[in-house]
Amino acid sequence: VNMGKVISVANQKGGVGKTTVAMGICASLTKNYKKALYINCNQLQTFQYLMKNSTPIANLDVYSSLLRASKENVYGEIKHFVRNENFNYIPPFKAAIMSVGLSKNIYMDIAVSAKKSGEYDYIVVDTDSVFDEFKADLLNVADKVIFVTKQNRMSVMAVNVLMSNINGVNNEKYLCICNDFDKNIENALI
């Protein structure tokens, strides 16, 4: 089985374009004949406004299935809900995961399980803006981490603080990109 690669898209500040970049990566990979799966890890999901089909997973049995599933097979419990709009994605849950008894770790378990399934070349994980143990673990299991920032001081400071809390951030696993660069405005990146 050829396991795919997990790409995490991160920053600790909202509004920098993580979701747009993550979905763009998925769309680009798909156009280049790669099979990509998008997973949004926000506890309260709002990415669906960018999709044609914005309806959440309505089948409440999926929550109990995910609760019972082993880490290794959790993707198998949700894969029949995967949708495709230029790339594959797991639709949003109907409720916040904590309100149905699921841990944030369910997202990491789905990503790792999907990777092991061999069905995807890439699993792109759009992380929440919070830095906690879950996010640290998620960045650790990723094969590639892309930090998204804007060029203003607040965005650059947020990505610098995040990067200073990660061991080994200088290796090739990590990449920082600037979203919406404009050469005519202040550039805190330099």
C-alpha positions in Angstrom: 0.0 0.0 0.0 1.4 3.4 -1.0 0.7 5.7 1.9 0.0 9.3 1.1 1.5 12.4 2.8 -0.2 14.5 5.4 0.2 18.3 4.9 -0.8 20.5 7.8 -1.7 24.2 7.1 -1.3 26.3 10.2 -1.0 29.6 12.0 -2.2 30.7 15.4 -4.0 33.7 14.1 -7.3 33.5 12.2 -7.9 35.4 9.0 -4.6 34.8 7.4 -6.0 32.5 4.7 -5.3 29.0 6.0 -8.5 27.6 4.6 -8.1 29.3 1.2 -4.5 28.0 1.0 -5.4 24.5 2.1 -8.3 24.2 -0.4 -6.1 25.7 -3.1 -3.4 23.1 -2.4 -6.0 20.4 -2.7 -7.4 21.8 -6.0 -3.9 22.2 -7.4 -2.9 18.6 -6.5 -6.1 17.3 -8.1 -5.5 19.2 -11.3 -2.0 17.6 -11.3 -3.6 14.1 -11.2 -3.1 13.5 -7.5 -5.8 12.4 -5.2 -6.2 14.8 -2.3 -8.4 14.8 0.8 -9.2 18.0 2.7 -9.9 17.8 6.4 -11.0 20.9 8.4 -10.0 20.7 12.0 -11.9 23.6 13.4 -14.1 22.7 16.3 -16.9 24.9 14.9 -16.7 24.4 11.2 -17.6 27.2 8.8 -15.6 26.3 5.7 -18.7 24.9 4.0 -19.7 28.4 2.8 -16.9 28.0 0.2 -18.4 24.8 -1.1 -21.4 24.2 -3.5 -22.9 21.7 -1.1 -22.8 23.4 2.3 -24.9 20.8 4.1 -23.3 19.2 7.1 -23.2 15.4 7.8 -26.8 15.0 8.9 -26.6 11.3 9.8 -26.2 11.3 13.6 -25.2 7.6 13.6 -21.8 8.8 12.3 -20.9 10.2 15.7 -21.5 7.0 17.6 -19.6 5.1 14.8 -16.6 7.5 15.3 -16.8 7.0 19.0 -16.6 3.3 18.7 -14.0 3.1 15.9 -10.4 2.2 16.5 -7.8 4.8 15.6 -6.6 2.7 12.7 -10.0 2.3 11.1 -11.7 5.6 11.9 -11.4 6.8 8.3 -13.4 3.7 7.2 -16.3 5.0 9.4 -16.5 8.3 7.6 -15.2 7.7 4.1 -18.7 7.1 2.7 -19.5 10.7 3.6 -16.6 12.2 1.6 -17.7 14.6 -1.1 -16.0 15.9 -4.2 -15.9 19.4 -5.5 -12.6 19.8 -7.4 -11.1 17.7 -4.6 -12.3 15.3 -2.0 -13.3 16.6 1.4 -14.9 15.6 4.6 -18.1 17.7 5.0 -18.6 19.6 8.3 -20.1 17.9 11.2 -23.6 19.0 12.1 -22.5 19.9 15.7 -19.3 20.9 17.4 -17.4 17.6 18.0 -17.2 18.3 21.8 -21.0 18.5 22.0 -21.3 14.9 20.7 -18.6 13.5 22.9 -15.8 13.4 20.4 -12.3 14.7 21.1 -10.4 17.0 18.7 -8.1 14.0 18.2 -10.7 12.5 15.9 -9.4 14.8 13.1 -5.8 13.6 13.6 -7.0 10.0 13.7 -9.0 10.4 10.5 -6.0 12.0 8.8 -3.6 9.2 9.9 -6.1 6.5 9.1 -6.8 8.0 5.6 -3.1 8.1 5.0 -2.7 4.5 5.9 -5.7 3.5 3.7 -3.6 4.3 0.6 -6.6 6.0 -1.1 -4.9 9.4 -1.2 -1.7 10.9 -2.4 -2.2 13.8 0.0 -4.3 14.5 3.1 -4.4 18.3 3.6 -5.3 19.2 7.2 -6.6 22.8 7.8 -5.7 23.4 11.5 -7.5 25.5 14.1 -6.0 28.8 15.2 -5.4 27.5 18.7 -2.0 26.2 19.8 -2.5 23.3 22.2 -1.3 19.8 22.7 -3.6 18.6 19.9 -2.1 21.0 17.4 1.4 20.1 18.4 0.6 16.4 17.9 -1.0 17.2 14.6 2.0 19.1 13.3 4.2 16.3 14.6 2.4 13.6 12.5 2.4 15.8 9.4 4.9 15.0 6.6 4.9 18.7 5.7 3.8 21.8 7.6 2.9 25.0 5.8 2.6 28.2 8.0 0.4 30.8 6.4 0.9 34.4 7.2 0.1 37.8 5.9 2.8 40.5 5.8 1.4 42.7 8.6 3.1 42.8 12.1 0.3 40.9 13.9 0.3 38.0 11.4 4.1 37.7 11.3 4.3 37.9 15.1 1.7 35.1 15.4 3.6 32.8 13.1 6.9 33.6 14.8 5.5 32.7 18.2 4.0 29.5 16.8 7.3 28.5 15.2 9.3 29.3 18.3 7.2 26.7 20.2 8.1 23.8 17.7 11.2 21.7 17.9 13.2 21.3 14.7 11.3 24.1 12.9 14.4 24.7 10.7 14.2 21.4 8.8 12.7 20.9 5.4 9.4 19.7 6.9 8.4 23.3 7.5 7.5 26.0 5.0 6.3 29.6 5.6 4.3 31.3 2.9 2.9 34.8 2.7 -0.7 35.1 1.6 -1.9 38.3 -0.2 1.5 39.8 -0.5 1.5 43.4 -1.6 4.8 45.1 -2.3 3.2 48.6 -1.7 2.4 48.1 1.9 4.4 47.5 5.1 6.3 44.2 5.0 6.9 42.9 8.5 8.3 39.7 7.0 11.7 41.3 6.4 
